[in-house]
Amino acid sequence: MKRVMFVCKKNSARSQMAEGFAKTLGKGKIEVVSSGLEASQVREEAIATMKEIGIDITDQHSKPLGDFKAEDFDVVISLCGCGVNLPNDWVLREVFQDWQLDDPAEQPEIFPRVR
C-alpha cells in the first residue's frame, strides 16, 4: 500500500485537512500521515470546516516532520510551498509535489476555500 505524507509549516490546518480528505477518500487504498516543519495544534477552524462536510479530524494531532523517515513514504506533498525548506531525502521521494495553498491561519474566512 502506498504511503502519503502531507507537509505544511505547522501541521495545524492545510495538512490536517488534506490528511482528513485522503484518509476518507483513500480508505483501504493508501496510508496517510501529515506533519509540519514544526508541530503546533490543530486549529479549531480546520476541525469545524471539515465537520461541515462530514469529515471528522478531531482525533488528529500535529506532528513534527522530524518524527518520520522519508524512506517510509512513497508520496510527499507540500501544501505551503515549503518544499524548498525540506531536507533532500523528502524532496527526492518517488512522487514529490509542492502545492501553493493560501494559509487560512492568516485569513480564517478562507478555510472553506482552502479545504
C-alpha positions in Angstrom: 0.0 0.0 0.0 1.3 3.4 -0.9 2.2 5.8 1.9 1.5 9.5 1.6 2.9 12.4 3.7 1.3 15.8 3.6 3.6 18.5 4.9 2.9 22.1 6.0 4.6 24.7 8.2 2.9 23.9 11.5 0.6 21.0 10.7 -2.3 22.9 12.1 -4.7 23.5 9.2 -3.9 22.7 5.5 -2.1 19.4 6.0 -4.6 18.3 8.7 -7.5 18.9 6.3 -5.6 17.1 3.5 -5.0 14.2 5.8 -8.7 14.0 6.6 -9.7 14.1 3.0 -7.1 11.5 1.9 -8.0 9.1 4.8 -11.6 9.3 3.9 -11.3 9.1 0.1 -8.4 6.7 0.1 -9.6 4.4 2.9 -8.1 0.9 2.3 -6.1 2.1 -0.7 -3.4 4.4 0.8 -1.9 5.1 4.2 -1.9 8.8 5.1 0.0 11.0 7.6 0.5 14.7 7.9 3.3 16.7 9.6 4.8 20.1 9.9 8.2 21.7 9.7 7.3 22.3 13.3 4.5 21.0 15.4 1.6 23.1 16.7 -2.0 22.3 17.5 -4.8 21.5 15.1 -6.8 24.7 14.6 -10.4 24.6 15.7 -11.4 26.3 12.4 -9.9 23.4 10.5 -11.9 20.9 12.6 -15.1 22.9 12.1 -14.6 23.4 8.4 -14.1 19.6 7.8 -17.0 18.8 10.1 -19.2 20.9 7.7 -18.7 18.2 5.0 -18.9 15.2 7.3 -15.2 14.6 7.9 -14.1 14.3 11.5 -10.5 15.2 12.2 -10.9 15.8 15.9 -8.6 12.8 16.7 -5.7 14.1 14.5 -2.7 15.7 16.2 0.0 18.0 15.0 3.3 16.1 14.4 6.8 17.4 13.5 8.3 16.1 10.3 11.4 15.1 12.3 9.4 12.2 13.8 9.3 10.4 10.5 11.7 8.9 8.0 11.4 9.9 4.3 12.1 6.4 3.1 8.9 5.2 4.7 6.8 7.3 2.3 6.2 6.9 -1.5 4.4 10.3 -2.0 5.3 13.6 -0.3 3.0 16.6 -0.9 4.0 20.0 0.5 0.9 22.3 0.9 2.5 25.6 1.6 5.3 26.0 -0.9 7.7 24.9 1.8 9.3 22.2 -0.3 12.4 24.4 -0.6 12.8 24.0 3.2 12.5 20.2 3.3 15.6 18.0 3.6 16.6 16.5 0.2 15.5 13.0 1.2 11.9 14.2 1.4 12.0 16.0 -1.9 13.5 13.0 -3.7 10.8 10.6 -2.9 9.1 8.6 -5.8 6.5 11.4 -6.1 7.0 14.9 -4.7 4.6 17.8 -5.2 4.8 21.3 -3.9 1.4 22.9 -3.8 0.9 26.6 -3.1 -2.2 26.8 -0.9 -3.0 30.0 1.0 -2.6 29.9 4.8 -6.0 30.1 6.4 -4.5 30.8 9.7 -3.7 34.3 8.4 -7.2 34.7 7.0 -9.7 32.5 8.8 -12.5 33.4 6.4 -10.8 31.4 3.6 -10.9 28.0 5.5 -13.7 26.7 3.3 -11.9 27.7 0.1 -8.6 26.1 1.1 -10.5 23.0 2.2 
